[in-house]
Amino acid sequence: MKDHYDIVIIGSGMAGLVAANIMAREGKSVCILEKNNQYGGNLQTFVRERTIFDTGVHYLGGLSKGQNLYRYFDYLDILDELHFKQLNKDGFDIITFDDDETEYPHAQGYDNFAKSLSEQFPEEEDAIRSYCKKLREICDEFPLYNLEVGKPYQNNAEIFQQTAKAYLESLTGNKKLQSVLAGSNLLYAGDPEKTPVYVHALSCNSYIESAYRCADGGSQITKLLIRRLKENGGEAYKHQEVVDFTCIDKKIISVTTKKDDVIKGDVFISNIEPKNTLKMVGEEHFRKSYNSRIQDLESTISAFSIHVVLKPKTFPYLNKNYYHFKDPSRVWQGHEYTQESWPETYMVSMGVRKNQDEWGDQLTAITYMHYNEVSQWQDTFNTVANKNNRGQTYEQFKEEKTEIFLKELEKKFPNIRECIQSVYTSTPLSYRDYIGCNRGSMYGYVKDVNNPLLSFISPRTKIPNLYFTGQSLNMHGILGVTISGVVTCSEILGGEYLVNKILDKETIKNQNKQVS
């Protein structure tokens, strides 16, 4: 490492990687410090029995030519080397319920989306088309979502004050259609009393536009971003957990890692949770009111996942995801489970290979789990880089939960148990330890219509050379954190300057393609 950097980035989640690449392109000396064995945050993958599993990113939206994530990836120069498989255009997400054999598809392309659902709800075609129009209108309120210059949400306060559930109820009186349209709310941990309609729109829109899986895991995105960073003179270091910030005269001058390395810099960008960042910097360096606001923010619920290695040629590859609910009247209440009713909802997704044939080799099933279910083991810590055993009671807990979960999956996929070669699990503690999120939170902080601005955290802090980035700022997901990295850099470089730079590069690329 150098003695001093222009930009020091703590944590290598997607937002940190995007920010690092942008600043390195600006000629800044950049250093990323990552605690784990892998870069990438939720883009990390793991291998069990020569089978690749994704930690958190199971599919991506907006990746068809000209769409928002496509354009961001193109700017970052990673698009041409990435390998994706587009999900089923007539049903990338399938919504299903106990005691209802009908499968309700979410199709790609708004016309196709409206057409396919209207075939199942013919009397509701006007409502379905109004829903499609509303989602696009809401997304137009967020300029960076569309690579445009401007401030977000200036004209439409309603999208922050109305819940997604209330909007859907105002759209149609058909309860089943309401449930189908809300069916993928595990994507954002939807809460009936809190989740604003804009969260639903931003989460669903890009998938409706186009939906893809990463072939052989999302870590290919990370590897390309690290490669581009180094090509532009940036540096990245694994196994370098930052444990302390040194703040003198209201300015960060360095960070210290667990290995006692001291890294100095001009600007520091924290891609770790704001709550944890404030504690490491020292809460005395911030106003009490600011500290209290950040520390009191409610984190979204966590998850329990089972990762299944399938026996060869026993279970067909499914080029779609399933969102299943026991009770269609409780689509918004999956997080309110009891020990007897768990799991009330789950999502099933499969990994895809570059040379995918008709047979699947793995699947992942995810459901909600509250952190307090694992709190008795919260003083343990276990990652590849820091191996520890949480004990026999923890293993027994996971086995019991896995068995309950498998029994639910068998109702939807009756032959699944005979296809299983082995099963691995992730609990809220796994997500906490690998991703660094508070209490294993899936999606950062809760967005609440009752206090809409509370959960919006500025990239700027009261320390002039300390910035935040990541899913805790605005939105989660690959698109959300990509935009978060851009937002953070906009605060440093100037928003109009950066967006125009992205657009200029896009124009030059298009001109070169036309010439060639």
WORA-V93756 format. One line per field, one symbol per residue. ss: DSSP state (h for helix, s for strand, l for the rest). phi: phi as a letter, one per 40 degrees, with the letter a starting at -180 (. if undefined). psi: psi as a letter, one per 40 degrees, with the letter a starting at -180 (. if undefined). Layout:
ss = ???
phi = ???
psi = ???
This chain:
ss = lllsssssssllshhhhhhhhhhhhllllssssllllllshhhlssssllsssslllllssllllllhhhhhhhhlllhhhllsssllllllsssssllssssssslllhhhhhhhhhhhlhhhhhhhhhhhhhhhhhhlllhhhhlllllllllllhhhhlshhhhhhhhlllhhhhhhhlllhhhllllllllshhhhhhhhhhhhhlssssslllhhhhhhhhhhhhhlllsssllllssssssllllssssssllllssssssssslllhhhhhhhhlhhhllhhhhhhhhlllsllssssssssslllllsllllsssssllhhhlllhhhllllllllsssssllsllllllsllsssssssslhhhlhhhllllllllllllllhhhhhhhhhhhhhhhhhhhhhlllhhhhssssssslhhhhhhhhllhhhllllslllhhhllllllllslllllsssllllllllhhhhhhhhhhhhhhhhhlhhhhhhhhhhhhhhhhhhhhhl
phi = .ccabcbbbbgbcdccccccccccccgccbbbbbcccbchfcccbabbfgbcbccbcbabbgbcdgcccdccccccgbccbcbbbccdccicbbcbbdgaccbbcbccgcccdcccccccbdcbdcccccccccdccccccbdccbfbciccfcbbcdccbbcccccccccacccccdcccccccccbfcbccbccccccccccdccccabbbccggccccddcccccdcccgcbabcfbccbabbbbfgacbabbcccgcbbcacbbbccbdddcccccchcccbccccdcccccccccccbbbbbbcccdfbbccbcabbbbbcbccbccbdcccbccccccaabbbbcbbcbdbcbcbaabbbacaccccbccbcccaabdcacabchcccccdcccccccccccccccbdcccccccabbbbbdcccccccgccfgdcbgbccbccaccdccbcccbcccbbbbahcccbbcgdcdccccccdcccccchccdccccccccccccccccccc
psi = iidiidhhhhhfiddddddddddddeeihhhhhhdieiiebeeiiihhffhhiiddhdiiifeiheiddddddddefeddeihihhihdegdhhhiiifhehhhihiihdddddddddddgdeedddddddddddddddeegdddefihiiifdegddeeehiddddddddiehdddddddedfeedefhhdedhidddddddddddddihiihhfieeddddddddddddeeiihhifghheihhhhffhhdiihideehhhiidhhhheihddddddddheeeiiddddddddehhiiiaihihhhhiihfdhihhfiihhiidheefdeedefiiddehhdiihhiiiiidfhaehieiihhhiihidededeeeeihhideghiheidddddddddddddddddddddgdeddeehdihiihiddddddddeihffhdfbihhhdegdedehhidiiehdfhiiiaeedciaiddddddddddddddddhddddddddddddddddddddd.
